[in-house]
């Protein structure tokens, strides 16, 4: 979802709590979840009404020749 100049990958409800979710994919997806990226997503969150109460991260690790791993980090940002 485009919000101003920012983007929020997913908006979900987790046990009644509205959550913004950033999704990162690649061999080392955690490396892409930088302080700058968190600031951009948080700015986009503030533009929504009501704003999401939490920022989560979902990583999809895709190593060459290996198994794809999906992880959900609640409250990551």
PQR file with spaces between the fields and no chain letter, atoms N, CA, C, O and H, PARSE charges and radii, in Angstrom:
ATOM       1  N    UNK     1       0.837   -1.157    0.000 -0.4000 1.5000
ATOM       2  CA   UNK     1       0.000    0.000    0.000 -0.0000 2.0000
ATOM       3  C    UNK     1       0.894    1.237    0.000  0.5500 1.7000
ATOM       4  O    UNK     1       1.753    1.390    0.869 -0.5500 1.4000
ATOM       5  N    UNK     2       0.690    2.106   -0.968 -0.4000 1.5000
ATOM       6  CA   UNK     2       1.437    3.359   -1.027 -0.0000 2.0000
ATOM       7  C    UNK     2       0.811    4.347   -0.052  0.5500 1.7000
ATOM       8  O    UNK     2      -0.405    4.537   -0.039 -0.5500 1.4000
ATOM       9  H    UNK     2      -0.008    1.981   -1.673  0.4000 1.0000
ATOM      10  N    UNK     3       1.647    4.967    0.754 -0.4000 1.5000
ATOM      11  CA   UNK     3       1.204    5.978    1.705 -0.0000 2.0000
ATOM      12  C    UNK     3       2.164    7.149    1.576  0.5500 1.7000
ATOM      13  O    UNK     3       3.272    7.105    2.111 -0.5500 1.4000
ATOM      14  H    UNK     3       2.635    4.812    0.743  0.4000 1.0000
ATOM      15  N    UNK     4       1.748    8.202    0.866 -0.4000 1.5000
ATOM      16  CA   UNK     4       2.669    9.296    0.599 -0.0000 2.0000
ATOM      17  C    UNK     4       3.843    8.766   -0.201  0.5500 1.7000
ATOM      18  O    UNK     4       3.660    8.089   -1.213 -0.5500 1.4000
ATOM      19  H    UNK     4       0.848    8.238    0.431  0.4000 1.0000
ATOM      20  N    UNK     5       5.044    9.074    0.252 -0.4000 1.5000
ATOM      21  CA   UNK     5       6.248    8.553   -0.400 -0.0000 2.0000
ATOM      22  C    UNK     5       6.627    7.164    0.084  0.5500 1.7000
ATOM      23  O    UNK     5       7.474    6.497   -0.509 -0.5500 1.4000
ATOM      24  H    UNK     5       5.193    9.624    1.074  0.4000 1.0000
ATOM      25  N    UNK     6       5.995    6.736    1.161 -0.4000 1.5000
ATOM      26  CA   UNK     6       6.326    5.445    1.748 -0.0000 2.0000
ATOM      27  C    UNK     6       5.445    4.331    1.226  0.5500 1.7000
ATOM      28  O    UNK     6       4.542    4.547    0.418 -0.5500 1.4000
ATOM      29  H    UNK     6       5.306    7.277    1.643  0.4000 1.0000
ATOM      30  N    UNK     7       5.727    3.146    1.706 -0.4000 1.5000
ATOM      31  CA   UNK     7       4.971    1.966    1.313 -0.0000 2.0000
ATOM      32  C    UNK     7       4.907    1.032    2.508  0.5500 1.7000
ATOM      33  O    UNK     7       5.891    0.849    3.224 -0.5500 1.4000
ATOM      34  H    UNK     7       6.460    2.970    2.363  0.4000 1.0000
ATOM      35  N    UNK     8       3.744    0.447    2.711 -0.4000 1.5000
ATOM      36  CA   UNK     8       3.566   -0.569    3.735 -0.0000 2.0000
ATOM      37  C    UNK     8       3.163   -1.846    3.009  0.5500 1.7000
ATOM      38  O    UNK     8       2.184   -1.867    2.263 -0.5500 1.4000
ATOM      39  H    UNK     8       2.945    0.595    2.129  0.4000 1.0000
ATOM      40  N    UNK     9       3.928   -2.910    3.237 -0.4000 1.5000
ATOM      41  CA   UNK     9       3.684   -4.152    2.497 -0.0000 2.0000
ATOM      42  C    UNK     9       2.347   -4.789    2.860  0.5500 1.7000
ATOM      43  O    UNK     9       1.587   -5.186    1.976 -0.5500 1.4000
ATOM      44  H    UNK     9       4.723   -2.894    3.843  0.4000 1.0000
ATOM      45  N    UNK    10       2.058   -4.889    4.154 -0.4000 1.5000
ATOM      46  CA   UNK    10       0.812   -5.511    4.608 -0.0000 2.0000
ATOM      47  C    UNK    10       0.260   -4.745    5.804  0.5500 1.7000
ATOM      48  O    UNK    10       1.015   -4.206    6.613 -0.5500 1.4000
ATOM      49  H    UNK    10       2.675   -4.567    4.872  0.4000 1.0000
ATOM      50  N    UNK    11      -1.059   -4.703    5.905 -0.4000 1.5000
ATOM      51  CA   UNK    11      -1.738   -4.238    7.111 -0.0000 2.0000
ATOM      52  C    UNK    11      -2.575   -5.426    7.570  0.5500 1.7000
ATOM      53  O    UNK    11      -3.417   -5.928    6.826 -0.5500 1.4000
ATOM      54  H    UNK    11      -1.672   -5.141    5.248  0.4000 1.0000
ATOM      55  N    UNK    12      -2.336   -5.870    8.804 -0.4000 1.5000
ATOM      56  CA   UNK    12      -3.050   -7.037    9.322 -0.0000 2.0000
ATOM      57  C    UNK    12      -3.602   -6.737   10.705  0.5500 1.7000
ATOM      58  O    UNK    12      -3.287   -5.711   11.306 -0.5500 1.4000
ATOM      59  H    UNK    12      -1.652   -5.461    9.409  0.4000 1.0000
ATOM      60  N    UNK    13      -4.431   -7.647   11.198 -0.4000 1.5000
ATOM      61  CA   UNK    13      -4.861   -7.630   12.594 -0.0000 2.0000
ATOM      62  C    UNK    13      -4.268   -8.868   13.261  0.5500 1.7000
ATOM      63  O    UNK    13      -4.410   -9.986   12.765 -0.5500 1.4000
ATOM      64  H    UNK    13      -4.687   -8.481   10.709  0.4000 1.0000
ATOM      65  N    UNK    14      -3.610   -8.651   14.381 -0.4000 1.5000
ATOM      66  CA   UNK    14      -3.053   -9.742   15.168 -0.0000 2.0000
ATOM      67  C    UNK    14      -3.701   -9.678   16.542  0.5500 1.7000
ATOM      68  O    UNK    14      -3.343   -8.837   17.367 -0.5500 1.4000
ATOM      69  H    UNK    14      -3.495   -7.743   14.784  0.4000 1.0000
ATOM      70  N    UNK    15      -4.645  -10.560   16.781 -0.4000 1.5000
ATOM      71  CA   UNK    15      -5.407  -10.558   18.032 -0.0000 2.0000
ATOM      72  C    UNK    15      -6.022   -9.181   18.308  0.5500 1.7000
ATOM      73  O    UNK    15      -5.957   -8.672   19.427 -0.5500 1.4000
ATOM      74  H    UNK    15      -4.935  -11.243   16.111  0.4000 1.0000
ATOM      75  N    UNK    16      -6.618   -8.589   17.270 -0.4000 1.5000
ATOM      76  CA   UNK    16      -7.301   -7.308   17.420 -0.0000 2.0000
ATOM      77  C    UNK    16      -6.431   -6.080   17.291  0.5500 1.7000
ATOM      78  O    UNK    16      -6.950   -4.964   17.271 -0.5500 1.4000
ATOM      79  H    UNK    16      -6.671   -9.002   16.361  0.4000 1.0000
ATOM      80  N    UNK    17      -5.125   -6.251   17.203 -0.4000 1.5000
ATOM      81  CA   UNK    17      -4.185   -5.131   17.079 -0.0000 2.0000
ATOM      82  C    UNK    17      -3.870   -4.910   15.601  0.5500 1.7000
ATOM      83  O    UNK    17      -3.488   -5.846   14.897 -0.5500 1.4000
ATOM      84  H    UNK    17      -4.704   -7.158   17.219  0.4000 1.0000
ATOM      85  N    UNK    18      -4.031   -3.662   15.130 -0.4000 1.5000
ATOM      86  CA   UNK    18      -3.682   -3.342   13.744 -0.0000 2.0000
ATOM      87  C    UNK    18      -2.163   -3.232   13.650  0.5500 1.7000
ATOM      88  O    UNK    18      -1.529   -2.513   14.422 -0.5500 1.4000
ATOM      89  H    UNK    18      -4.341   -2.902   15.701  0.4000 1.0000
ATOM      90  N    UNK    19      -1.593   -3.960   12.686 -0.4000 1.5000
ATOM      91  CA   UNK    19      -0.141   -4.094   12.567 -0.0000 2.0000
ATOM      92  C    UNK    19       0.282   -3.797   11.126  0.5500 1.7000
ATOM      93  O    UNK    19      -0.337   -4.279   10.177 -0.5500 1.4000
ATOM      94  H    UNK    19      -2.109   -4.544   12.059  0.4000 1.0000
ATOM      95  N    UNK    20       1.334   -3.004   10.977 -0.4000 1.5000
ATOM      96  CA   UNK    20       1.990   -2.829    9.678 -0.0000 2.0000
ATOM      97  C    UNK    20       3.077   -3.895    9.586  0.5500 1.7000
ATOM      98  O    UNK    20       3.801   -4.141   10.552 -0.5500 1.4000
ATOM      99  H    UNK    20       1.837   -2.613   11.748  0.4000 1.0000
ATOM     100  N    UNK    21       3.185   -4.523    8.417 -0.4000 1.5000
ATOM     101  CA   UNK    21       4.169   -5.589    8.237 -0.0000 2.0000
ATOM     102  C    UNK    21       5.069   -5.251    7.063  0.5500 1.7000
ATOM     103  O    UNK    21       4.597   -4.984    5.958 -0.5500 1.4000
ATOM     104  H    UNK    21       2.597   -4.323    7.633  0.4000 1.0000
ATOM     105  N    UNK    22       6.353   -5.264    7.310 -0.4000 1.5000
ATOM     106  CA   UNK    22       7.360   -5.105    6.261 -0.0000 2.0000
ATOM     107  C    UNK    22       7.824   -6.507    5.885  0.5500 1.7000
ATOM     108  O    UNK    22       8.121   -7.316    6.764 -0.5500 1.4000
ATOM     109  H    UNK    22       6.737   -5.481    8.207  0.4000 1.0000
ATOM     110  N    UNK    23       7.888   -6.802    4.589 -0.4000 1.5000
ATOM     111  CA   UNK    23       8.319   -8.113    4.110 -0.0000 2.0000
ATOM     112  C    UNK    23       9.643   -7.935    3.368  0.5500 1.7000
ATOM     113  O    UNK    23       9.751   -7.115    2.457 -0.5500 1.4000
ATOM     114  H    UNK    23       7.646   -6.145    3.876  0.4000 1.0000
ATOM     115  N    UNK    24      10.638   -8.706    3.767 -0.4000 1.5000
ATOM     116  CA   UNK    24      11.952   -8.673    3.128 -0.0000 2.0000
ATOM     117  C    UNK    24      12.302  -10.077    2.640  0.5500 1.7000
ATOM     118  O    UNK    24      12.117  -11.064    3.352 -0.5500 1.4000
ATOM     119  H    UNK    24      10.550   -9.373    4.508  0.4000 1.0000
ATOM     120  N    UNK    25      12.810  -10.143    1.417 -0.4000 1.5000
ATOM     121  CA   UNK    25      13.114  -11.421    0.786 -0.0000 2.0000
ATOM     122  C    UNK    25      14.539  -11.414    0.245  0.5500 1.7000
ATOM     123  O    UNK    25      15.033  -10.377   -0.199 -0.5500 1.4000
ATOM     124  H    UNK    25      12.960   -9.341    0.838  0.4000 1.0000
ATOM     125  N    UNK    26      15.196  -12.563    0.282 -0.4000 1.5000
ATOM     126  CA   UNK    26      16.527  -12.698   -0.292 -0.0000 2.0000
ATOM     127  C    UNK    26      17.376  -13.640    0.528  0.5500 1.7000
ATOM     128  O    UNK    26      16.890  -14.285    1.458 -0.5500 1.4000
ATOM     129  H    UNK    26      14.795  -13.405    0.643  0.4000 1.0000
ATOM     130  N    UNK    27      18.650  -13.718    0.179 -0.4000 1.5000
ATOM     131  CA   UNK    27      19.575  -14.602    0.890 -0.0000 2.0000
ATOM     132  C    UNK    27      19.827  -14.097    2.312  0.5500 1.7000
ATOM     133  O    UNK    27      20.015  -14.896    3.229 -0.5500 1.4000
ATOM     134  H    UNK    27      19.044  -13.194   -0.577  0.4000 1.0000
ATOM     135  N    UNK    28      19.832  -12.767    2.497 -0.4000 1.5000
ATOM     136  CA   UNK    28      20.049  -12.167    3.821 -0.0000 2.0000
ATOM     137  C    UNK    28      19.044  -11.029    4.033  0.5500 1.7000
ATOM     138  O    UNK    28      19.436   -9.862    4.048 -0.5500 1.4000
ATOM     139  H    UNK    28      19.679  -12.118    1.752  0.4000 1.0000
ATOM     140  N    UNK    29      17.767  -11.346    4.197 -0.4000 1.5000
ATOM     141  CA   UNK    29      16.741  -10.311    4.260 -0.0000 2.0000
ATOM     142  C    UNK    29      16.861   -9.379    5.458  0.5500 1.7000
ATOM     143  O    UNK    29      16.438   -8.227    5.366 -0.5500 1.4000
ATOM     144  H    UNK    29      17.449  -12.294    4.185  0.4000 1.0000
ATOM     145  N    UNK    30      17.413   -9.825    6.564 -0.4000 1.5000
ATOM     146  CA   UNK    30      17.550   -8.953    7.741 -0.0000 2.0000
ATOM     147  C    UNK    30      18.448   -7.759    7.438  0.5500 1.7000
ATOM     148  O    UNK    30      18.279   -6.696    8.036 -0.5500 1.4000
ATOM     149  H    UNK    30      17.756  -10.761    6.638  0.4000 1.0000
ATOM     150  N    UNK    31      19.401   -7.916    6.520 -0.4000 1.5000
ATOM     151  CA   UNK    31      20.298   -6.822    6.161 -0.0000 2.0000
ATOM     152  C    UNK    31      19.555   -5.661    5.513  0.5500 1.7000
ATOM     153  O    UNK    31      20.052   -4.535    5.510 -0.5500 1.4000
ATOM     154  H    UNK    31      19.538   -8.779    6.034  0.4000 1.0000
ATOM     155  N    UNK    32      18.370   -5.920    4.966 -0.4000 1.5000
ATOM     156  CA   UNK    32      17.583   -4.890    4.295 -0.0000 2.0000
ATOM     157  C    UNK    32      16.684   -4.117    5.263  0.5500 1.7000
ATOM     158  O    UNK    32      16.127   -3.084    4.890 -0.5500 1.4000
ATOM     159  H    UNK    32      17.965   -6.835    4.969  0.4000 1.0000
ATOM     160  N    UNK    33      16.535   -4.596    6.487 -0.4000 1.5000
ATOM     161  CA   UNK    33      15.654   -3.968    7.466 -0.0000 2.0000
ATOM     162  C    UNK    33      16.480   -3.009    8.318  0.5500 1.7000
ATOM     163  O    UNK    33      16.772   -3.272    9.485 -0.5500 1.4000
ATOM     164  H    UNK    33      16.987   -5.435    6.790  0.4000 1.0000
ATOM     165  N    UNK    34      16.841   -1.901    7.704 -0.4000 1.5000
ATOM     166  CA   UNK    34      17.745   -0.933    8.323 -0.0000 2.0000
ATOM     167  C    UNK    34      16.970    0.102    9.135  0.5500 1.7000
ATOM     168  O    UNK    34      15.745    0.182    9.045 -0.5500 1.4000
ATOM     169  H    UNK    34      16.604   -1.687    6.757  0.4000 1.0000
ATOM     170  N    UNK    35      17.687    0.885    9.922 -0.4000 1.5000
ATOM     171  CA   UNK    35      17.067    1.976   10.671 -0.0000 2.0000
ATOM     172  C    UNK    35      16.380    2.964    9.733  0.5500 1.7000
ATOM     173  O    UNK    35      15.307    3.480   10.047 -0.5500 1.4000
ATOM     174  H    UNK    35      18.682    0.820    9.996  0.4000 1.0000
ATOM     175  N    UNK    36      17.002    3.227    8.578 -0.4000 1.5000
ATOM     176  CA   UNK    36      16.387    4.135    7.598 -0.0000 2.0000
ATOM     177  C    UNK    36      15.071    3.573    7.080  0.5500 1.7000
ATOM     178  O    UNK    36      14.095    4.312    6.948 -0.5500 1.4000
ATOM     179  H    UNK    36      17.874    2.808    8.324  0.4000 1.0000
ATOM     180  N    UNK    37      15.031    2.277    6.786 -0.4000 1.5000
ATOM     181  CA   UNK    37      13.804    1.649    6.291 -0.0000 2.0000
ATOM     182  C    UNK    37      12.722    1.694    7.365  0.5500 1.7000
ATOM     183  O    UNK    37      11.561    1.968    7.064 -0.5500 1.4000
ATOM     184  H    UNK    37      15.824    1.678    6.894  0.4000 1.0000
ATOM     185  N    UNK    38      13.092    1.429    8.598 -0.4000 1.5000
ATOM     186  CA   UNK    38      12.138    1.488    9.701 -0.0000 2.0000
ATOM     187  C    UNK    38      11.551    2.895    9.813  0.5500 1.7000
ATOM     188  O    UNK    38      10.346    3.045   10.015 -0.5500 1.4000
ATOM     189  H    UNK    38      14.036    1.206    8.842  0.4000 1.0000
ATOM     190  N    UNK    39      12.382    3.917    9.684 -0.4000 1.5000
ATOM     191  CA   UNK    39      11.912    5.311    9.772 -0.0000 2.0000
ATOM     192  C    UNK    39      10.915    5.627    8.654  0.5500 1.7000
ATOM     193  O    UNK    39       9.915    6.303    8.893 -0.5500 1.4000
ATOM     194  H    UNK    39      13.361    3.795    9.520  0.4000 1.0000
ATOM     195  N    UNK    40      11.178    5.145    7.441 -0.4000 1.5000
ATOM     196  CA   UNK    40      10.273    5.389    6.307 -0.0000 2.0000
ATOM     197  C    UNK    40       8.927    4.705    6.546  0.5500 1.7000
ATOM     198  O    UNK    40       7.875    5.300    6.313 -0.5500 1.4000
ATOM     199  H    UNK    40      11.991    4.595    7.247  0.4000 1.0000
ATOM     200  N    UNK    41       8.961    3.467    7.008 -0.4000 1.5000
ATOM     201  CA   UNK    41       7.708    2.740    7.253 -0.0000 2.0000
ATOM     202  C    UNK    41       6.942    3.382    8.404  0.5500 1.7000
ATOM     203  O    UNK    41       5.721    3.518    8.332 -0.5500 1.4000
ATOM     204  H    UNK    41       9.815    2.983    7.198  0.4000 1.0000
ATOM     205  N    UNK    42       7.639    3.774    9.458 -0.4000 1.5000
ATOM     206  CA   UNK    42       6.974    4.430   10.596 -0.0000 2.0000
ATOM     207  C    UNK    42       6.313    5.748   10.170  0.5500 1.7000
ATOM     208  O    UNK    42       5.224    6.076   10.639 -0.5500 1.4000
ATOM     209  H    UNK    42       8.631    3.663    9.517  0.4000 1.0000
ATOM     210  N    UNK    43       6.966    6.493    9.290 -0.4000 1.5000
ATOM     211  CA   UNK    43       6.374    7.736    8.785 -0.0000 2.0000
ATOM     212  C    UNK    43       5.095    7.429    7.995  0.5500 1.7000
ATOM     213  O    UNK    43       4.104    8.148    8.115 -0.5500 1.4000
ATOM     214  H    UNK    43       7.851    6.226    8.909  0.4000 1.0000
ATOM     215  N    UNK    44       5.119    6.368    7.195 -0.4000 1.5000
ATOM     216  CA   UNK    44       3.927    5.964    6.446 -0.0000 2.0000
ATOM     217  C    UNK    44       2.822    5.514    7.402  0.5500 1.7000
ATOM     218  O    UNK    44       1.648    5.808    7.174 -0.5500 1.4000
ATOM     219  H    UNK    44       5.925    5.783    7.097  0.4000 1.0000
ATOM     220  N    UNK    45       3.184    4.814    8.451 -0.4000 1.5000
ATOM     221  CA   UNK    45       2.199    4.355    9.430 -0.0000 2.0000
ATOM     222  C    UNK    45       1.458    5.526   10.054  0.5500 1.7000
ATOM     223  O    UNK    45       0.248    5.459   10.270 -0.5500 1.4000
ATOM     224  H    UNK    45       4.138    4.576    8.636  0.4000 1.0000
ATOM     225  N    UNK    46       2.187    6.604   10.345 -0.4000 1.5000
ATOM     226  CA   UNK    46       1.572    7.777   10.994 -0.0000 2.0000
ATOM     227  C    UNK    46       0.534    8.454   10.106  0.5500 1.7000
ATOM     228  O    UNK    46      -0.320    9.186   10.606 -0.5500 1.4000
ATOM     229  H    UNK    46       3.170    6.659   10.170  0.4000 1.0000
ATOM     230  N    UNK    47       0.594    8.223    8.811 -0.4000 1.5000
ATOM     231  CA   UNK    47      -0.357    8.843    7.878 -0.0000 2.0000
ATOM     232  C    UNK    47      -1.679    8.101    7.794  0.5500 1.7000
ATOM     233  O    UNK    47      -2.650    8.629    7.253 -0.5500 1.4000
ATOM     234  H    UNK    47       1.288    7.629    8.405  0.4000 1.0000
ATOM     235  N    UNK    48      -1.729    6.894    8.318 -0.4000 1.5000
ATOM     236  CA   UNK    48      -2.964    6.113    8.276 -0.0000 2.0000
ATOM     237  C    UNK    48      -3.840    6.450    9.483  0.5500 1.7000
ATOM     238  O    UNK    48      -3.336    6.790   10.554 -0.5500 1.4000
ATOM     239  H    UNK    48      -0.939    6.466    8.758  0.4000 1.0000
ATOM     240  N    UNK    49      -5.153    6.352    9.295 -0.4000 1.5000
ATOM     241  CA   UNK    49      -6.097    6.591   10.376 -0.0000 2.0000
ATOM     242  C    UNK    49      -7.003    5.384   10.531  0.5500 1.7000
ATOM     243  O    UNK    49      -7.720    5.045    9.589 -0.5500 1.4000
ATOM     244  H    UNK    49      -5.562    6.076    8.425  0.4000 1.0000
ATOM     245  N    UNK    50      -7.003    4.741   11.646 -0.4000 1.5000
ATOM     246  CA   UNK    50      -6.061    4.928   12.742 -0.0000 2.0000
ATOM     247  C    UNK    50      -4.704    4.336   12.371  0.5500 1.7000
ATOM     248  O    UNK    50      -4.633    3.402   11.572 -0.5500 1.4000
ATOM     249  H    UNK    50      -6.421    5.016   12.411  0.4000 1.0000
ATOM     250  N    UNK    51      -3.639    4.866   12.939 -0.4000 1.5000
ATOM     251  CA   UNK    51      -2.315    4.320   12.607 -0.0000 2.0000
ATOM     252  C    UNK    51      -2.126    2.930   13.226  0.5500 1.7000
ATOM     253  O    UNK    51      -2.612    2.665   14.326 -0.5500 1.4000
ATOM     254  H    UNK    51      -3.697    5.624   13.588  0.4000 1.0000
ATOM     255  N    UNK    52      -1.427    2.056   12.523 -0.4000 1.5000
ATOM     256  CA   UNK    52      -1.106    0.745   13.114 -0.0000 2.0000
ATOM     257  C    UNK    52      -0.350    0.934   14.422  0.5500 1.7000
ATOM     258  O    UNK    52       0.429    1.876   14.567 -0.5500 1.4000
ATOM     259  H    UNK    52      -1.032    2.271   11.629  0.4000 1.0000
ATOM     260  N    UNK    53      -0.582    0.042   15.362 -0.4000 1.5000
ATOM     261  CA   UNK    53       0.047    0.161   16.679 -0.0000 2.0000
ATOM     262  C    UNK    53       1.396   -0.524   16.766  0.5500 1.7000
ATOM     263  O    UNK    53       2.129   -0.343   17.738 -0.5500 1.4000
ATOM     264  H    UNK    53      -1.215   -0.723   15.244  0.4000 1.0000
ATOM     265  N    UNK    54       1.729   -1.318   15.741 -0.4000 1.5000
ATOM     266  CA   UNK    54       2.975   -2.082   15.820 -0.0000 2.0000
ATOM     267  C    UNK    54       3.525   -2.268   14.421  0.5500 1.7000
ATOM     268  O    UNK    54       2.779   -2.285   13.442 -0.5500 1.4000
ATOM     269  H    UNK    54       1.134   -1.465   14.951  0.4000 1.0000
ATOM     270  N    UNK    55       4.866   -2.411   14.336 -0.4000 1.5000
ATOM     271  CA   UNK    55       5.551   -2.723   13.084 -0.0000 2.0000
ATOM     272  C    UNK    55       6.209   -4.088   13.234  0.5500 1.7000
ATOM     273  O    UNK    55       7.067   -4.285   14.094 -0.5500 1.4000
ATOM     274  H    UNK    55       5.472   -2.397   15.131  0.4000 1.0000
ATOM     275  N    UNK    56       5.799   -5.023   12.389 -0.4000 1.5000
ATOM     276  CA   UNK    56       6.378   -6.366   12.384 -0.0000 2.0000
ATOM     277  C    UNK    56       7.204   -6.557   11.114  0.5500 1.7000
ATOM     278  O    UNK    56       7.067   -5.811   10.145 -0.5500 1.4000
ATOM     279  H    UNK    56       5.103   -4.863   11.690  0.4000 1.0000
ATOM     280  N    UNK    57       8.045   -7.555   11.145 -0.4000 1.5000
ATOM     281  CA   UNK    57       8.871   -7.919    9.998 -0.0000 2.0000
ATOM     282  C    UNK    57       8.632   -9.381    9.661  0.5500 1.7000
ATOM     283  O    UNK    57       8.617  -10.237   10.545 -0.5500 1.4000
ATOM     284  H    UNK    57       8.156   -8.161   11.932  0.4000 1.0000
ATOM     285  N    UNK    58       8.445   -9.660    8.379 -0.4000 1.5000
ATOM     286  CA   UNK    58       8.417  -11.039    7.889 -0.0000 2.0000
ATOM     287  C    UNK    58       9.589  -11.182    6.933  0.5500 1.7000
ATOM     288  O    UNK    58       9.724  -10.411    5.983 -0.5500 1.4000
ATOM     289  H    UNK    58       8.456   -8.964    7.661  0.4000 1.0000
ATOM     290  N    UNK    59      10.442  -12.179    7.188 -0.4000 1.5000
ATOM     291  CA   UNK    59      11.570  -12.434    6.287 -0.0000 2.0000
ATOM     292  C    UNK    59      11.320  -13.736    5.544  0.5500 1.7000
ATOM     293  O    UNK    59      10.824  -14.716    6.100 -0.5500 1.4000
ATOM     294  H    UNK    59      10.333  -12.806    7.960  0.4000 1.0000
ATOM     295  N    UNK    60      11.681  -13.708    4.270 -0.4000 1.5000
ATOM     296  CA   UNK    60      11.628  -14.905    3.433 -0.0000 2.0000
ATOM     297  C    UNK    60      13.059  -15.115    2.938  0.5500 1.7000
ATOM     298  O    UNK    60      13.516  -14.446    2.012 -0.5500 1.4000
ATOM     299  H    UNK    60      12.083  -12.912    3.819  0.4000 1.0000
ATOM     300  N    UNK    61      13.751  -16.053    3.571 -0.4000 1.5000
ATOM     301  CA   UNK    61      15.141  -16.328    3.233 -0.0000 2.0000
ATOM     302  C    UNK    61      15.182  -17.344    2.101  0.5500 1.7000
ATOM     303  O    UNK    61      14.591  -18.420    2.183 -0.5500 1.4000
ATOM     304  H    UNK    61      13.380  -16.597    4.323  0.4000 1.0000
ATOM     305  N    UNK    62      15.895  -16.973    1.044 -0.4000 1.5000
ATOM     306  CA   UNK    62      15.945  -17.817   -0.156 -0.0000 2.0000
ATOM     307  C    UNK    62      17.396  -18.115   -0.530  0.5500 1.7000
ATOM     308  O    UNK    62      17.914  -17.556   -1.496 -0.5500 1.4000
ATOM     309  H    UNK    62      16.375  -16.098    0.978  0.4000 1.0000
ATOM     310  N    UNK    63      18.054  -18.997    0.233 -0.4000 1.5000
ATOM     311  CA   UNK    63      19.440  -19.323   -0.090 -0.0000 2.0000
ATOM     312  C    UNK    63      19.523  -20.150   -1.369  0.5500 1.7000
ATOM     313  O    UNK    63      18.597  -20.887   -1.708 -0.5500 1.4000
ATOM     314  H    UNK    63      17.632  -19.452    1.018  0.4000 1.0000
ATOM     315  N    UNK    64      20.632  -20.019   -2.067 -0.4000 1.5000
ATOM     316  CA   UNK    64      20.825  -20.803   -3.289 -0.0000 2.0000
ATOM     317  C    UNK    64      20.846  -22.289   -2.950  0.5500 1.7000
ATOM     318  O    UNK    64      21.635  -22.744   -2.121 -0.5500 1.4000
ATOM     319  H    UNK    64      21.385  -19.421   -1.792  0.4000 1.0000
ATOM     320  N    UNK    65      19.970  -23.026   -3.604 -0.4000 1.5000
ATOM     321  CA   UNK    65      19.952  -24.472   -3.424 -0.0000 2.0000
ATOM     322  C    UNK    65      19.463  -24.934   -2.061  0.5500 1.7000
ATOM     323  O    UNK    65      19.497  -26.127   -1.759 -0.5500 1.4000
ATOM     324  H    UNK    65      19.330  -22.656   -4.277  0.4000 1.0000
ATOM     325  N    UNK    66      19.009  -24.002   -1.240 -0.4000 1.5000
ATOM     326  CA   UNK    66      18.570  -24.383    0.102 -0.0000 2.0000
ATOM     327  C    UNK    66      17.066  -24.273    0.259  0.5500 1.7000
ATOM     328  O    UNK    66      16.345  -23.994   -0.699 -0.5500 1.4000
ATOM     329  H    UNK    66      18.981  -23.033   -1.485  0.4000 1.0000
ATOM     330  N    UNK    67      16.610  -24.491    1.460 -0.4000 1.5000
ATOM     331  CA   UNK    67      15.190  -24.421    1.760 -0.0000 2.0000
ATOM     332  C    UNK    67      14.776  -22.990    2.050  0.5500 1.7000
ATOM     333  O    UNK    67      15.492  -22.251    2.725 -0.5500 1.4000
ATOM     334  H    UNK    67      17.196  -24.718    2.239  0.4000 1.0000
ATOM     335  N    UNK    68      13.634  -22.609    1.542 -0.4000 1.5000
ATOM     336  CA   UNK    68      13.072  -21.295    1.823 -0.0000 2.0000
ATOM     337  C    UNK    68      12.560  -21.295    3.258  0.5500 1.7000
ATOM     338  O    UNK    68      11.872  -22.223    3.684 -0.5500 1.4000
ATOM     339  H    UNK    68      13.052  -23.210    0.993  0.4000 1.0000
ATOM     340  N    UNK    69      12.904  -20.245    3.997 -0.4000 1.5000
ATOM     341  CA   UNK    69      12.483  -20.121    5.385 -0.0000 2.0000
ATOM     342  C    UNK    69      11.707  -18.817    5.547  0.5500 1.7000
ATOM     343  O    UNK    69      12.152  -17.757    5.107 -0.5500 1.4000
ATOM     344  H    UNK    69      13.463  -19.491    3.651  0.4000 1.0000
ATOM     345  N    UNK    70      10.540  -18.911    6.186 -0.4000 1.5000
ATOM     346  CA   UNK    70       9.728  -17.729    6.469 -0.0000 2.0000
ATOM     347  C    UNK    70       9.691  -17.534    7.980  0.5500 1.7000
ATOM     348  O    UNK    70       9.402  -18.468    8.728 -0.5500 1.4000
ATOM     349  H    UNK    70      10.179  -19.772    6.543  0.4000 1.0000
ATOM     350  N    UNK    71       9.988  -16.306    8.425 -0.4000 1.5000
ATOM     351  CA   UNK    71       9.962  -15.987    9.857 -0.0000 2.0000
ATOM     352  C    UNK    71       9.173  -14.702   10.071  0.5500 1.7000
ATOM     353  O    UNK    71       9.245  -13.774    9.265 -0.5500 1.4000
ATOM     354  H    UNK    71      10.222  -15.547    7.817  0.4000 1.0000
ATOM     355  N    UNK    72       8.426  -14.660   11.157 -0.4000 1.5000
ATOM     356  CA   UNK    72       7.636  -13.499   11.535 -0.0000 2.0000
ATOM     357  C    UNK    72       8.191  -12.951   12.843  0.5500 1.7000
ATOM     358  O    UNK    72       8.207  -13.647   13.858 -0.5500 1.4000
ATOM     359  H    UNK    72       8.367  -15.414   11.812  0.4000 1.0000
ATOM     360  N    UNK    73       8.647  -11.694   12.815 -0.4000 1.5000
ATOM     361  CA   UNK    73       9.199  -11.031   13.983 -0.0000 2.0000
ATOM     362  C    UNK    73       8.202   -9.968   14.445  0.5500 1.7000
ATOM     363  O    UNK    73       8.084   -8.909   13.829 -0.5500 1.4000
ATOM     364  H    UNK    73       8.634  -11.128   11.991  0.4000 1.0000
ATOM     365  N    UNK    74       7.495  -10.255   15.520 -0.4000 1.5000
ATOM     366  CA   UNK    74       6.517   -9.316   16.061 -0.0000 2.0000
ATOM     367  C    UNK    74       7.251   -8.179   16.783  0.5500 1.7000
ATOM     368  O    UNK    74       8.181   -8.419   17.552 -0.5500 1.4000
ATOM     369  H    UNK    74       7.591  -11.116   16.020  0.4000 1.0000
ATOM     370  N    UNK    75       6.818   -6.942   16.524 -0.4000 1.5000
ATOM     371  CA   UNK    75       7.410   -5.800   17.195 -0.0000 2.0000
ATOM     372  C    UNK    75       8.855   -5.560   16.801  0.5500 1.7000
ATOM     373  O    UNK    75       9.658   -5.120   17.624 -0.5500 1.4000
ATOM     374  H    UNK    75       6.062   -6.747   15.899  0.4000 1.0000
ATOM     375  N    UNK    76       9.194   -5.844   15.556 -0.4000 1.5000
ATOM     376  CA   UNK    76      10.592   -5.771   15.107 -0.0000 2.0000
ATOM     377  C    UNK    76      11.075   -4.332   14.911  0.5500 1.7000
ATOM     378  O    UNK    76      12.279   -4.078   14.963 -0.5500 1.4000
ATOM     379  H    UNK    76       8.542   -6.202   14.888  0.4000 1.0000
ATOM     380  N    UNK    77      10.190   -3.421   14.697 -0.4000 1.5000
ATOM     381  CA   UNK    77      10.630   -2.058   14.411 -0.0000 2.0000
ATOM     382  C    UNK    77      10.069   -1.105   15.373  0.5500 1.7000
ATOM     383  O    UNK    77      10.337    0.093   15.282 -0.5500 1.4000
ATOM     384  H    UNK    77       9.212   -3.627   14.655  0.4000 1.0000
